[in-house]
Structure formats: C-alpha cells, structure tokens
Amino acid sequence: MQIDDTDRRILRQLLAEPDLPTAELALRAGVTAATCWRRLERLRVGGVLRGEEAVIDWRALGWEVEVSLRFTLDKTNPRAFDEFLEAARKVPEVLEIQTFLGQTDVRLNVIARDMAHYQDIYRARILTLPHIADTDALMLISTIKNSAELPL
C-alpha cells in the first residue's frame, strides 16, 4: 500500500499519542476530521494499522524479572519447530516468541515475579519443552530504547 505525506503526518501523530480523538488527531496532522477518518479507515483496510491494543506494564503488576532465552533445536525430527512452538505458546509467562535463521533457532522472552519464580518456570515449563538441543539465557538489566516509532 502506498502512503503519502498526509498519511505520514497522521501516523506520526498517532504514534506520538495513540489515544487522541480523531478530531484532535486531524487538527495536529493538519487535515479535516472527515479526511482523517477516511485516511485512518484506508490505512486499516490496507493493513498498515492492524488494530488498537492496551499496553500493560507488567512490572507495575509485580513481575520483576525478564529473561531472553535462546534455543537451538534438535532438527533431526521434522516436526521439531512446530512441536516446540506449540508447547512454548502454552507457557503463560512467555511474552514473545521469535524464530531465526542462524545459530539460534528460537528466542523466548520470559517474565517472572522474582528469581525463585523464574527458577520454577525454567525447571517446570521451559526445560520440559520438546526438542531442545542447546539453550542460552540473557537476563535483562535495563531497557535503553523500546519504541514503536517508525521513520515516517
């Protein structure tokens, strides 16, 4: 889908403040409310805007530990990826699952309330995932940049 400068202005304002009413978004983007509404609808239909979501700070809810686990899978089983991913999706503490080309096959982003809780999750839910050949863990110390902004 092609977007123009007007779409970019609308998207920049939307990224800066996602909960703006359409009239305010239009004003900030320099278009009429009707134009803004039509553009937003076109961007939704075109797949550029995929939806709206609530962003919950899990740390504010008492989850203190975040660990990135990287896995190399035993690929002698042709269903290794599918079976691993199916099982990983069932672990409630897994926030993100990514697959890669290269030495790492899969990365899971896992949260826990504290280190004892993480140890329980790791032993009971992570190490029991199928087809693990090797794993590596990276514990998050701080997030320097976490942005959904695009160079529009």
C-alpha positions in Angstrom: 0.0 0.0 0.0 1.3 3.4 -0.9 1.2 6.2 1.7 1.7 9.9 1.1 2.8 12.8 3.3 -0.7 13.3 4.7 -0.8 9.6 5.8 2.7 10.0 7.3 1.6 13.1 9.3 -1.4 11.3 10.6 0.7 8.2 11.5 3.4 10.3 13.3 0.7 12.0 15.4 -0.9 8.6 16.1 2.4 7.1 17.2 3.1 10.1 19.5 -0.3 9.9 21.2 -2.4 6.8 20.3 -5.4 7.8 22.3 -6.1 11.1 20.6 -9.7 11.6 19.5 -10.0 11.7 15.7 -10.8 15.4 15.7 -7.7 16.3 17.7 -5.6 13.9 15.6 -6.9 15.7 12.5 -6.1 19.1 13.9 -2.5 18.1 14.7 -2.0 16.4 11.3 -3.4 19.5 9.5 -6.4 17.8 7.9 -10.2 17.9 8.4 -11.7 15.3 10.8 -13.5 13.7 7.8 -10.3 13.4 5.9 -8.5 12.0 8.9 -11.3 9.4 9.5 -11.2 8.3 5.8 -7.4 8.1 5.8 -7.4 6.0 9.1 -10.0 3.7 7.6 -8.0 3.3 4.4 -4.9 2.5 6.5 -6.8 -0.1 8.4 -8.2 -1.8 5.3 -4.8 -1.6 3.7 -3.2 -3.4 6.7 -1.0 -0.6 7.8 -3.0 -0.1 11.0 -3.6 -3.6 12.4 -5.6 -2.6 15.5 -5.5 -0.9 18.8 -4.3 -2.5 22.0 -3.9 -1.9 25.7 -0.3 -1.7 26.8 0.1 -3.1 30.3 3.2 -2.5 32.3 3.8 -6.0 33.7 6.4 -4.6 36.1 3.7 -2.4 37.8 1.8 -5.7 38.4 4.8 -7.2 40.3 6.7 -9.0 37.6 10.3 -8.1 38.2 12.4 -10.5 36.1 12.7 -10.6 32.4 14.9 -13.2 30.6 15.6 -13.8 27.0 16.1 -17.5 26.3 17.8 -18.6 23.0 17.3 -22.1 21.8 18.9 -24.3 19.2 16.6 -27.2 18.4 17.3 -30.8 17.6 16.3 -30.7 14.0 16.5 -34.5 13.4 12.8 -34.5 14.0 11.0 -32.8 11.0 8.3 -31.5 13.4 10.8 -30.1 16.0 9.9 -26.4 15.3 6.2 -26.9 15.2 6.1 -29.0 18.4 8.5 -26.7 20.3 6.4 -23.6 19.3 3.1 -25.2 20.1 4.4 -26.1 23.6 6.0 -22.7 24.1 2.8 -20.9 23.3 1.2 -22.7 26.3 3.6 -21.2 28.8 1.8 -18.1 30.2 5.0 -16.4 31.3 6.3 -16.4 27.7 5.6 -12.9 26.3 7.3 -13.2 23.0 8.4 -16.0 20.6 10.7 -15.3 17.7 12.3 -17.6 15.2 15.6 -17.0 13.4 17.9 -18.2 10.7 21.4 -18.9 12.1 22.8 -20.5 15.2 19.7 -19.6 17.3 16.5 -21.2 16.1 14.0 -19.7 18.6 14.0 -16.9 21.2 11.5 -16.7 24.1 11.0 -13.7 26.2 10.0 -14.9 29.7 8.9 -12.9 32.7 8.7 -13.9 36.4 7.8 -12.3 39.7 11.3 -12.9 41.2 14.3 -15.1 40.7 12.8 -18.0 42.7 9.7 -17.8 40.5 11.9 -17.7 37.3 13.7 -20.8 38.6 10.4 -22.7 39.0 9.2 -21.6 35.5 12.6 -22.6 34.0 12.7 -26.0 35.5 9.0 -26.9 35.3 8.0 -25.3 32.0 11.0 -24.3 29.9 13.3 -27.3 30.3 10.4 -29.6 29.5 9.8 -28.0 26.1 10.5 -30.6 23.3 13.5 -30.9 21.0 15.9 -28.6 22.9 19.5 -29.2 21.8 21.0 -26.1 23.4 19.9 -23.0 25.3 21.4 -19.7 26.4 19.9 -17.2 28.8 20.2 -13.4 28.8 18.8 -11.6 31.8 17.5 -8.1 31.1 19.2 -5.4 33.2 17.7 -2.4 31.6 15.9 -1.3 28.5 17.6 1.7 26.8 15.2 2.1 23.9 11.8 0.4 23.3 9.9 2.2 20.6 7.3 1.5 18.1 8.2 4.8 16.3 9.0 4.5 12.6 11.0 6.9 10.4 7.9 8.3 8.7 
